Amino acid sequence: MQLRPEGLTSALQAGMPSVFLLSGDDPLLQQEASDEIRHAARRDGYDERRIFDVNAAFDWQELTAAAQELSLFSRRRLLELRMPDSRPGKDGAAALTAYAAAPPTDTCLLICSGRLDAGQRKARWYKALDAVGMTMTLWPVEQGNLGQWIAQRMHRSGLRATAEACELLAERVEGNLLACVQEIEKLLVLKGEGADIGAEEIIELVADSARYDVFKLVDAALVADPARVARILDGLRQEGVAAALILWALSREIHSLQGMLAEIGQGQSMEQVIGRRRIWPRARQQRTRAALQRLSADKVWRLLSLAARVEKMVKGRLQGNPWDELLQLSLLLAGMDLFRVTA
């Protein structure tokens, strides 16, 4: 019987099947699903466990012999077959088909395999196992759904994360779910249960452990230091920091400056505007004042236009080198106008 991942817990509550076949390439999803099955097996009295690692030298008669043996230590057994390349071969297919034809009582065979293609799922051995047990395919989390997946994991871990923070973490781990969970565990240790996790926490604690960071890039641009801007941006690129992360930091600052300039244009004082925005520490207040005195509303609109252009390149909707455009955006924010921006 084919089972969806979200139905695993309820299916195991009904009792252990004779066979459980897990297939998929993601190590985290495999690990968590198999751990849940092992836990359910122990709960139901499957105290004896034997592991078989399938490789080129594996003798499938070992599985056949184990199925025919009587348990010496426990009334129930869990036989675990690890088949990473997902192809049992001729002997393996025969052994699995024979096992499914007469599965031993009080025994559960847990098979963990690599991803099975459509042809393999139509094979005789697979259909035989599916007929007497449960089969489940662990599909990878698509990049477009990774932010939502991270939000759910954050919630389960006791953290409150913004959507922006989840998307930034998704960008950083690039689909590596195991690395993602490790980063969430690190956030839990560093910030504590119930902590609010925003984009700044992701950048500070996850996204960059390098000498250069995106905040230093923004600060250099605010104080109109184009030489330092260029050095930091090159350092970020060489450290492998995602272009999308750098764009987020620059765009966030530009939008903030736009809002403050608009309020100042309506007659509010610079000190009132900066105070209401809770900009700190004092050194950052000074950098913000310098940028507000130097920039005009027209210049900010040009910056936003260029940021939108870079975003299209980062997302693959526009041809071009996003790093070249990020350099131009950073230098423009720093007061060095290299080229006339065209959206």
Number of C-alpha atoms within 10 A of each C-alpha: 12 13 16 13 14 8 10 15 13 9 14 16 11 8 12 22 17 20 24 25 21 25 23 20 18 18 14 16 20 18 13 11 18 19 12 13 19 19 13 17 23 15 12 14 14 21 15 17 17 12 13 16 13 19 12 8 7 12 13 17 12 11 21 14 10 13 20 11 9 14 14 8 9 13 14 20 24 24 20 21 18 18 18 18 14 19 15 19 10 8 12 18 17 15 19 20 18 15 21 22 13 11 20 17 12 16 22 23 26 24 22 24 22 21 21 19 11 8 7 14 14 11 11 14 21 18 17 16 24 20 15 18 21 21 23 20 19 20 14 17 16 10 14 11 11 23 21 16 16 22 21 16 18 22 12 10 17 15 22 18 22 15 16 16 21 24 21 23 25 23 19 22 17 13 18 16 20 15 14 21 17 11 18 20 17 14 21 18 10 11 15 14 13 14 14 13 20 16 21 15 15 22 21 13 14 19 22 19 12 12 10 18 20 23 17 15 24 25 21 22 26 28 20 22 17 21 13 17 24 19 12 21 24 14 16 21 14 9 15 11 21 17 19 19 20 23 23 17 17 25 20 13 17 20 15 13 20 22 13 22 20 14 15 16 12 9 8 13 13 18 12 12 17 16 12 10 11 9 14 12 8 9 11 14 16 16 17 23 17 14 20 18 10 15 17 15 15 10 15 18 14 19 23 19 15 22 23 15 22 28 20 15 19 19 11 11 11 13 12 14 11 21 18 10 18 23 17 22 28 27 23 22 29 25 19 16 13 11 8 8 14 8 11
